[in-house]
Amino acid sequence: MKLLVDMNLSPRFASALNESGFSALHWSEVGAFNAPDTDILAYAKANDFVVVTHDLDFSSILAKTQLNRPSVIQIRATQINSLGLINTFINELNQHQNKLNDGALMTFDEKGTRIRELPL
């Protein structure tokens, strides 16, 4: 699974994912820092990425457009860069990898993970 990390998350977050065996790319490596979310979704869909973001706009776009790809992971936690949270997030990625490959919206926070199949 390839992960495209949005600008609102640190490049260090992408590095931690790469160190854990995932293929992660930070948006700053491929696009403009002020690119609209629709451009990020289009790039992710065209290049078979799952978007990882801290932004709720992506779920709204998915709902409005009825897209079945790309999958989007919304991180709603407050301590995003803590080691414990990253490790829990990686465990959740491993657990839900098949659903994300099929097309899903995953919301991750300190309370747990919720996942919905696409289209919404």
C-alpha distance (Angstrom), angle and dihedral (degrees) to the residues before:
residue distance angle dihedral
M1 . . .
K2 3.80 . .
L3 3.79 117.4 .
L4 3.80 126.0 -155.2
V5 3.81 109.6 -159.5
D6 3.81 114.4 -150.2
M7 3.81 123.9 -127.9
N8 3.81 92.2 -105.9
L9 3.81 89.2 69.0
S10 3.78 123.8 67.4
P11 3.80 122.1 -101.5
R12 3.83 83.8 -125.2
F13 3.80 87.1 66.9
A14 3.82 89.5 58.0
S15 3.81 89.4 47.5
A16 3.80 91.5 52.9
L17 3.80 89.8 51.8
N18 3.80 90.8 50.2
E19 3.80 91.0 49.4
S20 3.81 88.0 54.0
G21 3.78 92.7 57.2
F22 3.79 100.6 -94.5
S23 3.78 124.1 122.1
A24 3.81 102.9 -120.4
L25 3.78 130.0 172.0
H26 3.80 126.1 -173.6
W27 3.83 113.9 -132.8
S28 3.82 90.2 -125.4
E29 3.82 87.4 69.4
V30 3.81 93.4 61.1
G31 3.81 110.4 18.0
A32 3.77 147.5 34.0
F33 3.80 116.7 -77.3
N34 3.81 90.0 -126.2
A35 3.80 97.5 45.3
P36 3.79 114.3 139.6
D37 3.78 117.3 -107.1
T38 3.81 89.4 -113.7
D39 3.82 89.3 62.8
I40 3.80 91.1 50.5
L41 3.80 91.0 49.9
A42 3.80 91.4 47.8
Y43 3.81 91.7 50.6
A44 3.80 91.6 47.2
K45 3.80 92.1 49.4
A46 3.82 93.8 46.9
N47 3.81 92.6 47.9
D48 3.82 99.7 37.7
F49 3.82 97.6 -112.3
V50 3.79 131.0 149.2
V51 3.81 109.9 -133.8
V52 3.82 116.9 -129.4
T53 3.80 112.7 -163.7
H54 3.78 146.5 155.7
D55 3.82 89.5 -145.3
L56 3.81 126.5 100.8
D57 3.82 93.5 -156.7
F58 3.79 92.1 84.3
S59 3.81 92.9 64.0
S60 3.81 90.0 50.2
I61 3.79 90.6 52.3
L62 3.80 91.2 48.4
A63 3.80 90.7 50.7
K64 3.82 93.9 47.8
T65 3.79 96.0 45.1
Q66 3.83 98.2 37.8
L67 3.82 89.5 -138.0
N68 3.79 116.9 172.5
R69 3.81 91.7 -159.6
P70 2.97 148.0 80.2
S71 3.76 105.2 39.5
V72 3.80 114.6 -131.5
I73 3.78 128.6 -152.9
Q74 3.80 115.2 -159.6
I75 3.78 114.4 -160.0
R76 3.79 108.1 -155.9
A77 3.81 97.7 172.2
T78 3.80 121.6 119.7
Q79 3.81 100.0 -142.4
I80 3.80 95.6 51.9
N81 3.78 98.2 162.1
S82 3.80 98.4 46.2
L83 3.79 113.5 121.1
G84 3.79 93.0 -129.2
L85 3.79 92.6 52.9
I86 3.80 92.7 47.5
N87 3.80 90.8 50.7
T88 3.81 91.3 49.6
F89 3.81 89.8 47.4
I90 3.82 91.0 51.7
N91 3.81 90.2 50.7
E92 3.82 89.4 51.9
L93 3.81 90.8 49.0
N94 3.78 90.3 53.8
Q95 3.80 91.8 47.5
H96 3.83 95.5 49.0
Q97 3.80 100.1 34.5
N98 3.83 94.8 115.0
K99 3.81 93.2 51.7
L100 3.80 91.2 47.2
N101 3.80 90.4 50.2
D102 3.82 88.8 52.8
G103 3.82 94.7 48.9
A104 3.80 123.4 -83.1
L105 3.78 146.8 153.0
M106 3.78 110.0 -126.8
T107 3.79 122.5 -170.2
F108 3.79 116.2 -162.8
D109 3.80 127.1 -171.5
E110 3.80 140.8 141.2
K111 3.81 90.9 -77.4
G112 3.78 95.8 55.0
T113 3.76 143.9 -87.3
R114 3.78 131.2 -56.7
I115 3.78 121.1 -168.7
R116 3.81 131.4 -170.2
E117 3.77 128.1 -175.2
L118 3.79 119.2 -118.3
P119 2.95 136.3 -83.7
L120 3.79 94.9 53.9
